[in-house]
């Protein structure tokens, strides 16, 4: 548990077993994995990509966003700037001063872009899964999604229905999400966030990989992302939904490691072992 930006955040730090490989032009970046909003936690990265990244020689930092998982849940402070401030303060508290590889799932990718707009010199690369930079159209979609969730979860029988169709863990997460939305200002503050200037986003010069599910409406934003960030590589994965990170972790991992080798010059060859990560 780390105190940063005035709140306590639940953090997991993973280090490679051997020496970091470095890249062709400088030190190895630290991979910072940022989960999505509402029902997500750091577990979505921990059980999918965190361990493969450390096996490839990259140190990794994961954390639960404010209000999520085991992190503190203040009543207010849920604008994009708050989440970017949390990330900057957390890295300072952890003493992470070198280059960063930011990986974000859903709104976690938006936080990554927001951080890069402020600190472009720190970011060596961005991987965004089912996400977008903080543009007005994306934030409009975020508002619609949050409003839909906030209206649905309090209805009698909703959590039980989720449990029947998706299992008890999904039901517990849904119940906790309902409590978070009821107890915090997230649904009002996040959609009303002050957004980075378009020029600041366009000035992000690092390599960018955007992965989308073909059955998710988020991939409709891919042309706008390429117009804003011409260096971005966009990949649409057929027959996949917004939950592609959880549903197809092997596919996501293959694309990410290949992109790191090609665009960031990192040696991401995996050792022979394929052991699964341990518990949180």
Secondary structure, DSSP 8 states (H G I E B T S, - for coil): -EEETTEEE-EEEE--SS----BSSS---EEEEE--SSS--THHHIIIIIHHHHHTT--EEEE--TTSTTS---SS--SHHHHHHHHHHHHHHHT--S-EEEEEETHHHHHHHHHHHH-GGGEEEEEEES---S-HHHHHHHHHHHHHHHHHHTSTTHHHHHHHHH-HHHHHHHHHHHHHHHHSSHHHHTTT-----HHHHHT--SEEEEEEETTSGGGGGHHHHHHH-TT-EEEEETT--TTHHHHTHHHHHHHHHHHHHHHS-B-----S--------
